[in-house]
Every structure is written in C-alpha cells, then in structure tokens.
Amino acid sequence: MDRAELTTEQVLKRDIPWETYMSTKLITSTCLQLLRLYDKKPENQRASLLEDDGPAYVRVFVNILRNISKEETVEYVLALIDDMLTANPKRARLFHDKSLSDEDICHAPHRRVAGTLLWKGNWFIQEKSCKLLSTIVSVHSEAQNDMISNGESSNSKSKLTTIHDVLRGLVDWFCSQLRNQSHPTSSVPTAINSLATLLREASVRSLFVQADGVKLLIPLITPASNQQSIQLLYETCLCMWLLSFFEPAVDNLSTTTLIPRLVDVVKGSTKEKVVRVVVQTLRNLIPKSAFAAQMIDLGLVQIIQSLKAQAWSDEDLLEALHQLEEGLRDNIKRLSSFDKYKQQVLMGHLDWSPMHKDPGFWRENISNFEENNFQILRVLVTILDTSTDPTALAVACYDLSQFIQYYPGGRIVASDVKAKDRIMKLMNHDNAEVRKNALLSVQRLFLGAKYASFLQAY
C-alpha cells in the first residue's frame, strides 16, 4: 500500500516482533513486559496503564524510536502515540514529566519525534510526527510554568533550548510544505492545522517571521465552497489572527494583498467562525493607517453594515463588528487624502479617483512627495515598468505630469528617477488613454508645465 495513504488504524493492525527486538537487545525485558501489557489491548485497559505509569510508556516509545530504524516499526510506534493522544490530548503532558529528566533522555521525546520528520518519501511518518510534535510541544509552556512554580527550574534553560530547536525544525518543515508539497492534498492542511495551534506561542511567531513564512499564507486566503476548503480557510485565517498580535508579522504584511483577500472572504462567507476570525483580524490591523485606508477604499464600512443586519449568534463576532466599524469611522475622520493616495500607489491599485485631478490635492500635498527620498515618485515609475493594467498606467503617467507641474524642479527630479524613458515607451501603447497621458507627461518634461498646459488647452 502507498504509505502516503496509510491510516493509523491500518498501521495498528500489524504484528510487531517485540520478542525478536528483545533477543537482539534493541529493547529491554522491562520494555517488552510493558508492551505486552499495552499493545493490542482494549482502550480502557490502555487508559488504566497510562494513568498508573504513563511516563514509563513514554520512555518505552522514545527508546524504540531511538534504537529501531525499521520503517514499519517507526510507523507503528508513531501510530501508538497518535492513538494515545487522540483518545486524550492531555496525555501530552506525560512527555514533559519530571521523571524523564532523571535519565539521558531529558526532553529526548521532542528530539526523537522531531527526527522522524526527516523521513523523506514517507508521508505517514512525516504527517504523524508533525501532528504529535505540535500536540506535545503546545503544552510545554504550561508544564514549564508548573515546574518553575514548584522550584524545579534548575534545568529549565537547557530544556527550553531543546524545545526552541524543535520548534525551529517544525517551522522550517511547515514552510517547506507550503512551498513544495510532499503530499498533493495533505501537506498544506497538515502544516496549517499545526501552525494554528503553535502560533499561540510568541516564540513560534518569531520563528515563522524569520523563516519568511507569513507571506506563504496569503494565497490560501480565498473564498471557499466545500467543507474541506472552508476548514483550511478558517485555520489559515486563525493563523493570521494570531500573527496580527505580533508587530514584526504585521510589518511583513504591509505590502501584500492580505486586506483585499480578507475583505473578499468576509463579504462572501456565511460560515460564522470564518467571519468571526476574519473580522477579529481586521479589527487588530486597524491601528495601522495603511491597512485602515485599504479597508475604507474597499468599502468595508458598507460590508460591516450588511453583516450586522444578519442573525449571528456569536456575541464575540457582534462585538468585533461593532469595534471594527468604530475603528474605521475614526480613521475616516482623520485619514488625510494623501494617506489614501499613498496607499493606492504603494499597492499599485491606481484608478481615476477624484484626488488625481484635483488641483487642490496637488497644491496641498506636493511637499509630501519628498518623503523617503521621493518614494512615491519612484513607485509610480516602477508601475510604468511593471503594470499591465491600462488604467494604472494612464493614472501613473498623469500623476507624474502633475508632479512635474506642481513641484519646484519637478522636471529635474523626474529625470533623476529615470521617468523619461519609461514614459516615452508608453507613447506607443495600444491603449489611447495611456498614450494621451504619456504624451502629457512628456510635454511637461521637455516643455515645462506652463507650455505643456497651454498645448493641452488646444
């Protein structure tokens, strides 16, 4: 059978030659005795054994993963652990039991299970390792706090270092699966499901940002139709919500299409949990004026009013909708026209909104173009080079002509940022609107604002 399609139930039907492993000294007689009591036994009997001597069984499983490399056996032990934690996730605390620190396997459970992520070509082992590690590591903070409160923190630094290394390996694996999938249908859902659990940890958020993983989530935020894709969308948006509390992650999102994607989702989704997590994410991003400007331009205020009119049962959602609406209205009051213009340019979403042809806008804001060494002007030039949208090209040409007209020495600055060659190429564009505005810019570059304006009048 293809190992990519194996299930825990199928693996646990195998008979593993534990006696043979003992005779070859790969496991001890004590280990064999414990396995005989546990393996193939009913759930209630196994539950009782774990209740009485759970750390001993963790020790058995870890020793097998450490000493035996036969693929079928590794799969079997991971399936045993998966079965154990699925029945009761709180058993993950057994992997942090203080009795394990009395031996050389101090926090080896993390290292041993983490090592199985490297089994390239065996999706069952990789997927189970990811799931189990996420569950085991997610309880480490609680266990660590208990140890410290009880005065048992002498080895805490080394243990935290070990866990940090495991988390780094996990995050790297998540990112690799989001970039290049090992399994055509399971890689992305597996990585996202674990991320939605682990990003609650501040250290994981930091590692994810360092691994440049934040932008890998953006393409997954798209309206969903079937149940499977809705769950993936929800967990991806949950990841974004968790990242929205972390400033470096938010900074990474400033030049992405996150806001338009979130707005598309919230506009079309009827699944309450999806709407709730998206609205809560947008609410967290409101303090960033650039994000707020996008939300306003995308008509989010009207969308919120429509959402508020629906019969939601979730009080957290209703409260988040109210807070988001209030935040947007506050931003509308204080958001300057140049902030809106700047956001349009930086996102490359140029259209013929009124400010472009408003002489008052250019007179009042022309000095703002000096910010960050004429950043906005340079981005307009980049749009001329890279955009395939005729409207964006026409608007960019027009805005460059306005800059030349209103900024003292505008012709010199425009030449310095290499605007001339790019504008002249557009004089032969297929679109008449682009040609017209490219001509206007060229006239102002060569003739000056006064004579160019005179020619435009005829």
BELRARA-V862633 format. One record per helix or strand. SS is the DSSP state (hx for helix, st for strand). FROM is the first residue (numbers start at 1). TO is the last residue. If there is no record, write none. Layout:
BEGIN
ss:from:to
SS:FROM:TO
SS:FROM:TO
END
This chain:
BEGIN
ss:from:to
hx:3:5
hx:8:11
hx:18:23
hx:29:38
hx:43:67
hx:71:87
hx:89:96
hx:98:102
hx:108:118
hx:123:138
hx:140:149
hx:156:179
hx:187:198
hx:202:210
hx:214:216
hx:218:220
hx:227:243
hx:247:252
hx:258:268
hx:272:285
hx:289:297
hx:300:308
hx:315:334
hx:337:347
hx:354:357
hx:359:386
hx:390:406
hx:410:416
hx:419:428
hx:432:447
hx:449:456
END
